[in-house]
Amino acid sequence: MITDDYWMQRALELAKYAESIGEVPVGAIIVTANHSIIGEGWNCPITQNDPTAHAEIQALRAAAKNLSNYRLVGTTLYSTLEPCLMCAGAMLHARIQRLVFSTYDQRSGAVVSQFNMLQSTILNHRINWDAGILQNESSELLKNFFKLRR
């Protein structure tokens, strides 16, 4: 049986790739209900000169292109970091069914740390979410990255 740990390992590989190109190490993948990856992304706002090029947005773009549909109904998005407001908003518009993230973003997390966007009663879609999958690995990757930058 394929578990959340399995998919998060792939997201962590993408986060490590982001780090190798000088980006904040965040990776994301989107998986269908039948266990196929349909989109992958890693942080690349610096290398692409694009403030919207977060890992989750990149994965959403790839998945939508792959399915030829902007609605990604029945999918799960795995991210190594709690999504920000922009990414959470895009996930809601895409109708992602479930989010799984590794570590919390105490500064700008839009799922639980600073905002509760995915469960807002104002919006017409909700996303179920789980957190803490491979949290130590993701957290250490981020801490080490920022330690070297300072």
C-alpha positions in Angstrom: 0.0 0.0 0.0 1.3 3.4 -1.0 1.4 5.8 2.0 1.7 9.5 2.6 5.3 9.0 3.6 6.0 7.5 0.1 4.7 10.5 -1.7 6.3 13.0 0.7 9.7 11.4 0.0 9.2 12.5 -3.7 8.3 16.0 -2.6 11.4 16.1 -0.4 13.5 15.1 -3.4 12.1 18.1 -5.3 12.8 20.3 -2.3 16.4 19.2 -2.4 16.6 20.0 -6.1 15.2 23.5 -5.4 18.0 23.9 -2.8 20.6 22.8 -5.3 19.7 25.7 -7.6 19.7 28.3 -4.8 16.0 28.3 -4.1 14.2 27.9 -0.7 13.9 24.1 -0.5 10.2 23.4 -1.0 8.8 20.7 -3.2 5.3 19.6 -4.1 3.5 16.9 -6.0 -0.1 16.2 -7.0 -1.4 12.6 -7.0 -4.6 11.2 -8.3 -6.9 8.8 -6.5 -5.4 5.9 -8.5 -1.9 6.8 -7.3 -0.4 8.6 -10.3 1.7 11.7 -10.1 0.2 14.3 -12.4 2.1 17.4 -11.4 5.4 18.2 -9.7 7.0 21.5 -8.7 9.7 23.1 -6.6 10.3 26.6 -5.5 11.8 28.7 -8.3 10.7 32.4 -7.9 14.4 33.5 -7.9 15.5 31.6 -11.0 12.3 32.4 -12.9 12.0 36.0 -11.6 8.4 35.1 -10.8 7.0 35.8 -7.3 4.2 33.2 -8.0 6.6 30.3 -8.8 6.1 28.5 -5.5 6.4 24.7 -5.5 2.6 24.3 -5.1 1.8 26.7 -7.9 4.3 24.9 -10.2 2.7 21.5 -9.3 -0.8 22.9 -9.9 0.2 24.3 -13.3 1.8 21.0 -14.4 -1.2 18.9 -13.2 -3.7 21.2 -14.9 -1.8 21.0 -18.1 -1.4 17.2 -17.8 -5.2 16.8 -17.4 -6.1 19.6 -19.8 -8.4 20.9 -17.0 -8.0 23.6 -14.4 -10.1 21.6 -12.0 -8.1 18.9 -10.2 -11.0 17.1 -8.5 -10.2 14.0 -6.4 -6.4 14.8 -6.1 -4.1 15.2 -3.2 -1.3 17.8 -3.1 1.8 16.9 -1.1 4.0 19.8 0.0 7.1 19.9 2.2 5.9 23.2 3.8 2.5 24.5 4.9 1.2 26.6 1.9 0.9 30.3 2.0 -2.2 32.3 1.2 -1.5 32.4 -2.6 -0.9 28.7 -2.8 -3.9 27.8 -0.6 -6.1 30.0 -2.7 -4.9 28.4 -5.9 -5.6 24.9 -4.4 -9.1 26.0 -3.5 -9.8 27.2 -7.0 -8.4 24.0 -8.5 -10.7 22.0 -6.2 -7.9 19.9 -4.6 -9.5 17.3 -2.4 -6.7 16.8 0.1 -3.5 18.5 1.2 -0.7 16.8 3.1 2.2 18.9 4.2 5.4 18.2 6.2 6.2 21.2 8.3 4.4 24.2 9.6 5.2 27.7 8.4 4.8 29.8 11.5 5.3 33.1 9.5 2.9 32.7 6.7 1.2 29.4 6.8 -2.4 29.7 5.5 -3.7 26.3 6.6 -3.3 26.5 10.4 -0.3 28.5 11.5 -1.5 32.0 10.6 -4.8 31.5 8.7 -7.4 28.8 8.4 -8.1 29.3 4.8 -8.9 25.8 3.6 -11.8 25.4 6.0 -13.3 28.9 5.6 -17.1 28.9 5.7 -17.0 31.9 3.4 -15.8 29.8 0.4 -17.7 27.1 -1.4 -15.0 24.5 -1.3 -13.1 22.9 1.6 -9.8 20.9 1.5 -9.1 18.2 4.0 -5.6 18.3 5.3 -3.0 16.4 7.3 0.3 17.6 8.6 3.6 16.4 10.0 4.5 13.8 7.4 8.3 13.6 7.5 8.3 16.8 9.4 11.8 16.4 10.8 13.3 15.9 7.4 11.6 18.9 5.9 12.2 21.1 8.9 16.0 20.3 9.0 16.3 20.9 5.3 14.8 24.4 5.7 16.7 25.2 8.8 20.0 24.2 7.3 19.3 26.2 4.1 18.6 29.4 6.1 21.5 28.9 8.4 23.9 28.8 5.4 22.2 32.0 4.0 22.8 34.1 7.1 
